[in-house]
Amino acid sequence: MAVDLAAAWSSVVGREPAGEDCWARLIRRWSEPHRRYHGVGHLTAVLLFVDEYATHADDPDAVRLAAWYHDAIYDPRASDNEEGSAVLAETELAAIGQPRDRIEEVARLVRLTTGHDPAAGDRNGELLNDADLLVLSSPREAYVAYVNAIREEYAHVSDADFRAGREAVLGALLEFPRLYRLGSLAPLEDAARRNITAELNLLRARSDRQSGKSAPGA
């Protein structure tokens, strides 16, 4: 579904020139050529989800702004993208006159995407978390396309190192009692876990082949 990103931004921050300049800078960031998954398409999907389930949040506009900033800085070679994005949000939102309490909430939400584990009752965090993780419950072909795009973003990493890192991320996700915190997404939980488990099994099988191990009973 198409989204008018300029309108989505101005509906939250207004149409002052400083805000429009900020929007333009964000769009340039989200359009960086190395982004194969974490680009404008992902931003659009997150914003659509936040709008659809906005009534879940205590401050939907804070979640919308956090969506804009949660991957505003995305360098696959770095380990502090979320922190950098949070600091960027603090700086830019202050410059365009957003209220201090909202800026603090946006920065908190952006930092929360590091671990994807909002506390119970954190309604803003739950909404952003589920929006960010919705791709995990995609139909098989869409999930494979997502995985392939992530691999392209990490093209500088060897296959062995990518597998190890990806296995760690996916394994941590499976340890959560629930991936999705909104009750209405409960029907998607099984699909997400099936996708993650299938990807993990494939990664582990490739690791075993690389190391020369045989499958049990083979």
N, C-alpha and C positions, 0 to 999 in steps of 0.2 A: 504494500500500500504506500502510495506517495505521501510525503509530508512536506508542507511548506515550512522549511526549517527557519527561515527568517521570521515568519509569523509566529512560530512556536517560541522562538526566543523573545520577541518583542512583547508577546502576551504576558511574559513574566517580568521583564525588566523595563518595558516601555520603549519608546522610539527616539530617545535622545541620541544625538550623534555619537557620544562616547560609548553608549551601549551598542550602537550599530558597528562601531569600529571594533569593539570587543568581540562581537559575533563574527565579524570577518576574520579576525585572527584565529578564533576557534575553528572556523570552517577550514582555514588553511592547515591547521594542525590535523584535523580529522581526515584531511585529504592527502596527507603525506604519502608518497609513492610506495614506501615499504610496508604500509598497512594492507594486508590481504584480508584479514577478518576484522580487526579493530579499526574500521574506517567509518565512513558516513552511513553505510548500511547498518552497522551495529548500533550506532548512535540513534538512527531512525527507529530501529526495532525497540530499543530501550524506551525512547520517548513515547512510542505508541502504547507500550505496555503500561507505562506510568499513567498515561491519560486514561486508559481503559479501567485501571484499578485505583484511580486517584482517591476514591472515598476511603480506601484503607489507611491512608496516611494522615498523620496529624498536621503536617505542613506539606501539601502536595507540591507547592512551588519550590520549596527547598529541595525536594526529591528531583524535580525537573532540572533545577540548576546543577544538582549533583550528577545527574545523568550527562549533562553537557561536559562536566569536568572530570568524570571518573576515569576516562582514558585520554584526557586532553594531552598529556605527555605520555608517549608510548614509544619506548626504545627497547627492542627485544634484547639488546646487549646490557641493559641496566637492570638493577634490582630495586630501585627506589622510585619507580614510576608513580605509584599511588601517592607517596609523600610529595613528590614534585608536583603532581596534579593538584593536591590539596593546597599546597603553598601558592600555586598559580591562582587557584580559585580565591583564596584569601586576598591576594594582591589585586586581581582584576575586579572582583566584585566590590571591594572597598573603593576602588577608583571610580566606579560608576554609581556609587552612592547607595548600594544595598545596605539594609540594616545590619548592624553588628551581630545580633543574635542569629539572623538567618545565615550570615557568612560563616559563623562558627558551626552551625548545623550542617551546612553544605560541606565544609572541610571535614567534619567528623564522618559524614556519610561516605565521602570519597576515600578516606583512610580505611573505612570499614570494608571496602571491596578487596583489601589485601587478603583477608582471611575468609570472607563470605560466611560470617558466623554472627549475625545480629542477635542481641540478647532478646529473650522472651519479652514481649510487650514493646519492643522498639519498632513501632509501626512504620516509621519512615525508613528505617534500615531494612525491615522485612520487604518493603515494596521495591527498593532499589536492588536488594539481593536477588529477588526472584526475577526481576527484569533482566538482570545481568546474566543469570544462569538459565534463562528460558531455552536457549539454544540446545542445552543438553537433552531436552526431551523431543528434539526434532525428529521427523520421519527419517528413516535410514539414509536415504540419498542426501538429504540436507545435512545430516550429521556428518557424513563422510566428507562432504564439501567443506564443512566447518573445520574438521580435523586437517584436511589437506591445506586449507588456508593458514591455519596455525603453523603447520610445518614450513610453509613458504616464508612466514615471518621469521622463522628461526633457521633459515637456510645457511647461516654462518656456523651453525652448531653441527657437530658430527652426528651420525645416526645413533650411535651408542649413547652419547650424552643427551641427545633429545629424548630417546626412549627412557632413560633414567629419570630425567626431569619430569617428563610427562607422566610416568608411572607414579611418581611421588605426588603430583598434583591430583591425579584421579583417585589414588588411594586415599588421600586426605578427604576428598569429597565424599567417598563412600562411607567414611567413618561417621559422618553426621547422621544423627537419628532421622533427620528430614533435610532434604536439599531445599525444598520449597516451604516457605513459612505461611503463605496465604492458603487458607482452607480451600478456596476455589481451585487451587492448582494441585490438590491431592491426587486427582486422577492422572496427572502427568508424572508423578513420582516414579512409578514402575518403569515407564518408558525411559526416563532419564537414567535410572540405574541399569537398565538393560544395555543402553548405549555405552555407558561408561565401562561396564563389565566386559562387553564385547571388545571395546578398544583395548582395555587392559590385557585381555587374553591374547589379542593379536600382538601387542607390544612384547609380552612375555614370550610368546612363541618365537618371535623374531630374535629376541635375545638368546633364547635357548639354541636356535639354529646357528647364531653367530658364534656361540661358545662351544658348539659341537655336542650339546646335550641331546639325549634321546627322550622322547616322550615316554611316560610310564607305560610299561607293557610292550613297548615297541622293540 
